[in-house]
């Protein structure tokens, strides 16, 4: 009598009558396919089977439907969440840019409020992202402590040339002394 295939999630391997085959713990595609093979071909209890693989019963049937319509590649994990910017639509971005063009001093809060008044469902953070994407953020210059130019030049000269020691020879002497003068 042949023993059926069995996936051991702890050892990450498929065991059968002739031996075993390792399956990487990170290989979601293989794990999903093995779950479907066990569920459809070996007639196991679906609830226990999905628990073993870490899925729910509903997800099992979703994956089965995906496999029937798209084959093995349809079991590949896909990115979850929104697929597009449904708040920052092209029209909303154009309106943000329009309000900033009409009033360059308007803050992001003011622009977000105007957009909400015109029935755009957009948050303050989304408006800030649009402003940042287009490089429209206002530069804030920090005041630098000012030093008087003459005082700083004298302080630099004192450090490099101590008093009484001049780099240049005095004018008119040329370094040689002439008698009678």
Secondary structure by P-SEA (a helix, b strand, c coil): ccccccccccccccccccbbbbbbccaaaaaaaaaaaaaccccccaaaaaaaacccaaaaaaaaaaaacccccccccccccccccccccaaaaaaaaaaaaacccccaaaaaaaaaaacccccaaaaaaaaaaaccbbbbbcccccccaaaaaaaaaaaaccccccccccccccccccccc
